[in-house]
Amino acid sequence: MGIHQNQKKKAAEVGKGRLYGDFIKLLCDIVVGLGKRPVLWADIALKYPDALQGLPKETVFVDWNYGWDINMFGDHHNLLNSGFEVWGAPSIRSHPDNYFLTQWEKHFRNIRDFIPQARNFGYKGLIMTSWSTSGLYSTIWESTRDASDLQAIRRVYPITGFNLLIAAFFEGVNNTKPLDIESFVLQYAQKRYGFGQQKAKDFWTALKAIPYEIVQGQISDTNLSMPSFLDSAQMVASTLRRLQPSLNQDEFEHYRLMADIRLQYLTFTAIEMRVNSVDFKEDDISETLAALEALDMADLDERFIRLNKNSFFEAELKQENDYRNSKIRLLQQRLSRNKID
């Protein structure tokens, strides 16, 4: 904001807050003129409180908070004292969630903590956000001025696998007390999947295990080695395979698939780290290709389509499989020197 040549002069004269506020006011006035109410994310207004000046009184601000301090974007009192209607927004999928990681416990804590907080602030509404991408996109250019496509940065497992968190959100909204996370999950597993108390506990233990992100081969918990990480992921996948729900088997199958996708990803990451090491030699290629072939992408792809075919177009599901498998296929092609597939 305020970087483009056409914006620099005004930003220098009146500041980024007014630059943003004047632009948003134009949009809000159009919306109000159509008999609707404009709804805006509150983060920019918190960062630049002067942006609130002049906005129509019908404007609603959404204070999205996924588990951080209420003043992260700016002085929260400016929003509370602005005179505008405010809604709150926790999340059931957000950074760093992707195909290979869901931080279940973080999202439960967000529901437990932020819903009562929003109620205490006097917010007039709550919405649940669920980010299927990061909201950021990488452009594919056909020339320096013309874009041919936008690829989403960070993709996640479909919403079909998150009935548990959706139910937790409604439980939190419909009760004045903060969500009792473990009690809720255990009761859900017993009622929804037919588990006894111990199996429900095993399910919850598996679900919240190893909630760590990997970036460029580095684990966010620096005390955990890749072999230990892989062992834990195998234990999670094994636990979910061992648990046999008597009810809603297809819903439960999403947890198994997510765990197996993560195990595949971690196994591939270990292979990739070995290939990128200084010790990797040409004689290691054959063994590495065999390890890549053993990842069995076809089985996971088939399960992914079967579980989600009633919610998404077939072409979209195939595309999701292609994106998820892209790094595996690329490494296979490079090591095998395959210039065709």
C-alpha positions, 0 to 999 in steps of 0.5 A: 500500500502506497508503493505504486507510483500513483499512490506515493504522492498521496501517501506522503501527503496524508499517510497510508491510513488516509490513503486506505480509508479514502479508497475503502470509503468509495467502496463502502459508499457504493455498497451502502447505496445498494442497500447493503452493509459493507463488511471489512477485515479489521487488521488494517483499521487497527494498524491505521486508525485514521482510516476509520474517519468518514466511513459510513456508519453501516460499516461492520469490522471483523476482528480476526484473531487466530490465537494472538494478542488482541493488540497485534495489529494495533491498539485494540481500544481504537476498534472498540471505541470506534462506534462501528459494529464489530464481529469476531472471527476465529479459524479452523484452518490457518497458517501454517496448515497445509496438505501435510499439517493441521494444528488441531489443538491450536484451533481448539484453543482459538475457539475456547479462548476467542469466542468468550473474549469476543462476547465480553467485548460486546461483539455483535456477531461471530463468523468462522474462517477456514482458509483453504489457501493463504490468501496469497497467490503466485502469478504465472506470466505469459509476458511482463504485463499479462498474467495467464494464471494465479496459483494459490500459495499454501493449500490445505486438506478440504473442509470435508475433513473438519466436521469436528472443528465445525462442531466445536465452533457451534458448541462454543457459540451456543454456550456461555462457558469456554469450550472444555476441549478434551471433554468435547473431543472425547464426547464427540468421538464417543457419540459420533464414532462409537468409541469407548472412553479409552479409544476416544482418548487414543484418538485425541492423542493421535490428532494433536500429536507432533503439530510442527511445521517443516520449512526447507527441511528444518523442523520448527521444534529444533529438539526433534530429529527427522527420524523421531518425527517420522517415528511419531508420524508412523505411530499416529497413522498406526493408531488411527488405522487401529481404531475402528469406528462403528459409526460414520466410518467415512468421516473418520476415514478423513483423519486416516487419510490426512495422517497417511498424507503427512506420513508420505510427505515426511518420508519424502522430505527425508528422501529429499534431504538425503538427495540434497546432502553432500554425501549423495552419489550417483550410485544412490539413485537406483535405491532412491527411485525405489524409495520414491516409488514405494510412496504409492501416490496412486493409493492416496490419490484414489482415497482422496477422490473417493472421500471428496467426490460428492463435494468437489468437481472431479477435475478439481480433485485431480488437480489437488492430487497433482499439486500435492504430488508435484515435488515427488514426481519432479524428483522422480523425473530428475533422478531418472532423467525422464524427459517425457512424463 
